[in-house]
Every structure is written in C-alpha cells, then in structure tokens.
C-alpha cells in the first residue's frame, strides 16, 4: 500500500514548550525508552468576560479544538507547514478553525504532489520550469484541463502555497538561490454595494491561477452566496410530499424554515430553544420577527445582524415541537441537557446538526469529535432519502437539489408575489425590489435584481431555444425532401 501525505485532526490541542523541572506549571513527559523531559503551556494575551469587571485581558494557554496537522508520506509531521499553520492561527483575532482546516488540506495536496513527483520543495534551480512552484502550477493546470479539480479549487491551492512560501521567506527560513516566482504590482477596479467604483492595490505573481468571472444572466441558477437553482412550485410540492411521507419531523421543519424565511442552513440549525419558547396567540399577528446574528445565539453568514420573519402558524409549529416529548428526549441526551440555551434541532443521540461559532471557539478539554458539525446529516438525508423518493415517486430520474436551493426558492416565491402586485398597480417596482432585498437580507441590490430578472431571462432563453429548434427541424425536413427528389 502506497503511503501518502495526509491531514490529521486533533480533538484537542494545547501548545507547550520544553522547560526545566523547576519551572512554573512544569509537567513531566515520559518517553517509551525511559527518558523524560518537562513541558509547560505556552500562553498568549486574550480577553475573558468578568461579571463585575467586564472584558479583562488575561494570559491564556494557546489551545484549540479540531486542530489540523499536516503529515508527510512517512507519517511524520511536516514541521514547516505545521508551524506556518500555528502562526496563522495565533495571529488571528477570531479563530474559525474550518478556515485553517482548508489551508491544511491545501498544504497536504501540495505535499502529496512533492512526494509523488520526488521534488525538493526548497530547491529553486536556475531553470524556472524546474522550480517546485512552477511545476506545481503546471500540475494544477493539468488537473483543471482533465476536470479533476475546479478552477476555484486550483486557484485556492496555489494561493495557499504562495502564502506558505511568503511566510517562509519573511521568517528567514528559506532564502532561495533563484526567485520563487515573478511578482508585479497592479490595481483592480471594484464596485461597492452602492454602485460606486474604487481601486485596490494588489500584488500578482506569474504562478497565480487566474479564473474569469463569467456570470451568465441567462443560466438557470442565481449567484446568491453560491450558484443556487430555484425550485419550481411543482418541485417544491414534490419535496414537501417526500418529507411528509418520510415522516422525519426535524427534517420537515428544517426544510420549511428555509422555504418560509430564506434562512441559510447554519442559521436554522443554530436556533436555540428559548427563541421559540414563548407562546404567542394573537389573532392580529401574522408573523413573528426573530433577530439573528452576533449576541443572539444564532449564527449568520459573515456574522451579519438580520431579522427573520416567521409566519405565525410556523412559529407555533416550532413552539409545539420544542415542547414535545420527542424534542425533550433528544435534549436530555445532549451536552448541557434540557436547557433554554440548547439547540432546537438535535439528532436522536442528542448531538447538534450544526455547531455554532461560539461553541466551536470555546475550548473543551473533553472534546472527542474529529470534525465539526456543519449540517452534514441534513445533506445526507437529502441525498439518501428525499432525492431517491422523488425520482421514483414522480418519475423524475434527473431531479436533484441542494439545501441552499431552498433559499433561492423562497426568494423566487417572494419575487413572483411582489411582481404580481406590480402588474396590478398595487406596488411600484422599486417598492417590490426593496421588499425582496430586505427579506432576503441582501447587501447589494444587484443580487436582488438577479431574482427580479430570473423569470424573464429564463423565458427568453427557452423561447429562443424553441424557435431555433423549430428552425433546424424545418431546414432538416427541406434537405430530406430535396434528397428524396
């Protein structure tokens, strides 16, 4: 069996340094050969909250959960890569470990290339095409051409390796005989959320992988935090019928929450019990507004503060579910038990479907997982249960969807309803646009416009395609008639 470089994830990690026996907080480490040495935790300044004093600066051990380690093909930690990772993490104001896990994966991919190609990663000869950076770029380009990796993935990997070598050079660890790449300065023109233009100075290298942004306004997807496909009303009915037939209460409520509010998966799955614990019975109220984002206990993309608008009937469904024996049994099995701060949605074993940023940031010495919970169970349920059910029940062999498509479906449902009001003169187009923008929590009106234009663009494409197909049919029939004569 061929051994390859790989990434290990440590459930817990505490940085230490070698010290003497009489040092403060020294711990003895006994090796298998009988020798021993002493270590002490490495500390750095951080902030803790005191009920009396508020936020105070204290020295805390450098410690993390779900810490990634880069291993080479000999199953030995790659020292330089791991020190680079640690320096990046320690210099981050707020550690999001998934970011560094991705960086570790990029370093592993590079190490695999080096080991399998037998390339010395610190040797930069005169011929630039033999330098490891240029050879890796050529390798990534080949993977792109053979459709083994996406352009965006290759671009990110190359960027990670450039950052790695920049750090090595800045730290004085690597002073290559010949340049690692050719660098140049230039300015790029950008547009802010208000439509204003500004320039940004960037450094570019000749080994960077360029990707051309080609947003196609006539595609059947919308670029809204990813390429999303709004489900048609018929497809939405298919999904709901499948969920009801599969009889999984949690998955049904999670899907409905996205279809009714446009919330992303991390927002829905980090709802807490106290957010739906208040009983509301007001006949004049038709929706319940729930603030989400920082300091609410509910995560949002980019920590943005927004407000979700839940239909009253759906809020009451969530309230009923929260009080049900089914939900209570799950909470009793969970860490921190049946408390108001517990996640609303839990697995049968009491595990969260998604761990909040706050929970992941908080160090837990008893942490036993080797990966973060980020909604994998929901995606697996869609792939293994919902999609196969729909394909078989409705004879739709090509049907597929991602959970995030439900957000786009909500956006299109909202847009269609607003445009209907515009067509009847009950609302101006500007008012419709602003309403959709606020409900979808878009920072840029340009994203909202994608929803407003989606139906007409798709209709135009299908109309042109149909006309062109009919034109080809007429041409083919004419040629066939000529041949027969």
N, C-alpha and C positions, 0 to 999 in steps of 0.2 A: 504493500500500500504506500503510495507516494504521499509524503507529509507536505503540507502547505502552510504558509503563514496564516494566522487566524486571529480573531478578536475574542478575548475572554472578558466576561463581565463579572466583576466582584460585587456581591451583595452589599458589602460594607468595605470602606477603605479609610484608614487613618494614616496620614503621613507621619513618619517618625525619622529620627536621625540617630546615628551611633553616638554614644556618650560614655561617661565613666560611671563606675559603680556608685560613687558618692554624689552624683548629680541629682538635682531635684526631680522627683517623679520618674526615676530610672526604673526600667523593668529588665529582668534577665531573660535572655533568649538562649535556649539550649539547643545545640545542633546535634544531629544524629551521630556524628563522630566523637561526641563528648565535649567538644569545645563550646565556649559560650562567649557572649558579648552583651552589652547593655544598650538599651534604646530609650529615648524619651520623645513624647509627641511634639511635632512642630506646630507652633501657634502663629496666628495672624490676627490683626485687629479686625473686629466685626462689631455689629450692633445687636444688642438684645433689648427687649422691652421690659421695663420695670414698672409695676403698677403705680408706684409713688414717684419715681424719678423720670418715667417715660423712657425714651430711647437712650441707652447709655452705651458707650464704646467699651468693649471688653476684649481680652485676648482669648481666642477660642482655638481649639485644635483644628487643623486642616483635615476635614473628614467629609466623606460623601457616601451616598448610596448609589448603587448601579454604576460603579466606576469601570470604564473600559481600559483594557490592557492590550497592547499590540504585541503579538508573539511571532517570532520568525519560524522558518520551516523546521528548525531544530527544537522547537518548543521552548525557546529561550526568549525572555522579554527583550524587545528591541529598545535598548537604553535611550538613544537619542530621541526616538519617536515618542516614547513614554514621558520623557522629561519635557518635551515640547507640549504634549497634551496637558501635563500638570501645570506648566507655566501659563498656558492659555486659560485654564480653569481658575487658577488662583488670581489671575488678573481681571476676572470677570466680575462686574458689580453684582450681577444676579445670575447664578449658575442655572442654566437649563441643560441638564445632562444629555438630553436627546441630541442637542447640537454637537456635543463633543463625542457622542457615540457615533454620529455620522462622520465626523472628522477621523475618528479611529478606524472606521470602515474604509475610508479613502486611503489611509496610510497602509492598511492591510492589503488592499488591492495593489498598491504600488510595490509593497514588499514581495507579494506573490510574483509580480512581473519581474522584479530584480532576481529573485531566487531561481525562477524557472528559466530566465534568459542568461543566468550566470553573469550578471552585470555588477560591477563595483560601484555602489551608489555615491561614493565620494571621489571617484576618479573622473576628472574632466580634461580629456586629452585635447590636442590642438585641433583635430578634425571635429568640428562641432556636431556632425551627424553621429559620432560615436559617443557623445556625452549622454549620460543617463536621462537628463531632462528632455533632450530632443528625441531620444529613442522612445521614451515613454509617450511623448506626444504622438509620434508616428504609430505606435501601438494602439493608442486610443482612437486615432483616426480610422485605423483598420477595423476596430470593433464597431465604430459608427457605420462604416460602409457595409459591414456584414449584418447590420441590425442586431448586434449582440448587446449594445448599450445605447441608450438615448443620448442625443447631443447634450441635453441638460446635465445628465449624469457625468458624461465625459468632461464637460466644462467644469463641473464642481470638483471632480477628482484632480484635474490639472491645477485648478486654483488652490486646492489644499496642499499639493506638493510644492507649488511656488511659495506659499506661506511658510511651509516647513523649512525650505532652503533659505528663505529670507531670515528666518529666526536663527538658523544655524550660523549664518554669516554675521548677523548682528551680535550674536553671543561670542563670536570669535572661535567657534568650534570648527568651522570649515572655512578655509581660505583657499579656494580652488586656483589651480595654475592658470586656467583659462575661464572666461565668463560662463556662468551657468545658463545665461540667455542674453538676448539683446533687449534693452529696455528703452522706452521712449515716453515722453510726456505729451498729453493732448487733452483737449476739452471736449466734453459731450454736452449736447443741448437737451435739456429736460423740461418737462412741463409739470407744474404743481397742480393740486386738486382744484384750484380756482381758474386754471387755464393759463396762468402766467408762465413765461419762459425764463429759464435761468441756466447758467453754465456750471459745470462741475469739472474740476481738475482731476485727472486720473493718470496713473502710471500703467502703461501697457507693455507686454512682453511679446516676443515673436514665437513663444511656445504656448501662449494662451489659446484656447479653443473658442472660436467665435460662434455665436448662434444668432441667426437672424430672426427677429420677432416678426412673425407673419400671421397677424390676427386676421382671420378670414371672416368678415361680417356676414357671409352667406353660408357659413357652416351650420350644422345642426346642434352646435354646442355654444355655450356662453362662457366667456372668460371672467369668472367671478371667484377669485381665490382658487383657481383651477379650472380645467375645462369641464363644464357641467352640462348635462343634457336634460332639459326639462321634460318630464314625462307627460305624455298626453293625458287627457281626462280618462280615456279608456284604460291606459296603462296604470294610472293611479288607482282606478277601481280594481284592477287585477291585483295590485299589491295589497290593498286593503282586504280583498276577499281571501287572498292567500294567508294573510296574517290571522284573520278570524278563524279560518279553517285549521291552521296550525296551533291555535289556542295557546299562544305564549303571551301572557298578559304584559310582561315587561317590554317585549319587542314591539308589541302593538302600540303601547303608549309612547314608546321612544320614537317610532315612525310617525305617529300622529303629531307629536310635538314639533317635529321638523316640518311636516306638511302644513301645520296650522300657524307656525310662528316664523319659519325660515331659520331657526336656530341651528348652529353647527353642532357636530356630534360632541365636542368637548364641553359645550355649554349645557346641553341636555343632560349628559351623563354626570355632570358635577353639581346638579341640583341637590340641595340638602332637604332634609325632612321639614325643617322649620319654614321653608319657602312655600309649602303647600299645606301647612298645618292649621291655618286659620279657616274656620268655617264661614263661608260667605253665602248669604241667602238674601240678596237684594234684587227684587224684580226690575228695578230701574237700571241695574248694572248689566252691561252686555259683555264686558271684558275686564280682565284683571291685569294690571301692569306690574311686572316684576323687574326691578333693576338688577343687572348682572354686570360682572366685571370686577376690578380690584375692590377689596374690602367687603364684597358681598358673599364670598364663599363659592361663587360660580365663575368658572373660567370663561374667557372670551379670547378671540384671536387678537394678538398683539396687545393684550391687556386693555382693550378698549371698553370704556363705560357706555353701556347702552341700556335700553329698556325693551323687554319682551312684552308683547301684547297677547295674552292668552284669552281665547273665548271663555266666558264664564262657565259654560257647560263642560268644557275640557278641564278647566281648573278644578271643578267639582269632582270630575273623574279621578284626577290625580290625588285630591284630598281623600276620596273614598279608598283609593288604592293604598295610600300611606297608612290608613287606619286598619287595613285588612289584616287578617291572620297570616296570609301569605307573605306580606311585606314584613310583618313583625317577626316571623320565624327567621327570615333572612337577616334582619338586623341583629337578632340575638346571637347569631353565629359570627358577626363581623367584629373586627377590631374596633374598640371603643363602644361596642354594644348598641343598645336601642336608645340612642340619644338624639336630641333635636338637630345636632350637627352632623348626624350620619347621612351618608349618601342616600338619595331617594331610591335609586335603582341599584340593586345588588344581585349577584349570582345566587344560585341555590346554596352555595357554600359560604355566602356572606362576603364574598370578595367584590370590590368595586369594579365596574366595567371600565372606568376611566379614573385615573388618579390625578387629583388637582395639582397645579404647580406648587401650591403651598405645601401640600403633603409630601411631594417629591423633594422639595427644597429642605424640608425639616429632616435632620439626621436621625436615623433609627438604628441603634446598635443591634437590635434583634431582627433586622430586615432579612428576609430569606428568599425573596424573589430574585430572578436573574434578568428580568425585563420589566419595563414599566407597562402598566395597563393603559392602553390608549384606544379602547373601543374595538379590540380585535374580535371579541366574542360577537359583537353586533355584525361586523363584516362577515364573519364566518357563518353566522345564521343566515344572512342574505345569500351567500354563495351556495351553501349546502342545503338550505331548506326552501327559502322563498323563490329564488330563481328557478330551480328544478320543478317546483309545484306549478308555477305559472306556465312554463314551457309545455308541460304535459297537459294541464287542465285547459289551456286556451290555444293549444296547437300553435305555439309561437316559439319555434326552435332557436331563433336568433335573439330572443329577448334577453336583455341584461340591464342592470342599473347599479350605480354606486349610491351609498347612503347620502353622500353630498348632493346627488342629483335631486333629492327631495327639497333641498333649499331652493334650487333653481325652479322646481315645480311650483313651490309656494310663490316665488317671485312672479312667475308667468300667470298663475291664477289671479294674483293681486293685480297685475298689469292688465289682463283681459277685462277684469271687472271695472277698473278705472277707465279704460278706453271705451267701454260700453257707455259709461256715464258721459264721456266726452262726446260720443256720437249723438247722444240725445240732448246735448247742450246743457247738461246739468253740472258740468265741471269743465274748466279750461284745461288745455294740455299741460300748461305749466303747473297747475294745481295737482293734476294726476301724477306728473313726474315727481314733484316734491313729496307727495304722499308715499309713492313707491320707494323713493330714496330713503325716507325716514324709517319706514317699516323694515326695509332690507338693511338698514344701518350702513349704507354706502358712504364712503368718504368722498368719492368723486361722482359727479353727475354723469360722467362718461360711462361708468359701469351701469348706471340706471338706464341710460339710453340704449344699451345693448338689449335690455328686456323690451323696451318700447319698440325697437326696430325688428326684433326677432321674428315675429309672426309674418310681417310684410316681406322681409328678406327671404324667409323660407318659402313663402307662397310664390314669390317671384322666381326663385331658383327652380321650383317644381314646375311652374308654368313654362319656363324656357326649356327645361329638360323634356317636358311632354311634347312641346311644339317641335323641338329638334328631332326627337324620336319619330314623330309622325312624318317629318320631312324625310328622314332616312328611309322610312318604310315606303314612301311614295317613289323615291329615287330607285330603290331596290326593285319595286314592282315594275317600274318603267323599263329598267335594264333587262329584267327577266322576260318581259313581253317582246323586247327587241330581239333577244336571243332566240325565243321560240319562233319568231317570224323568219 
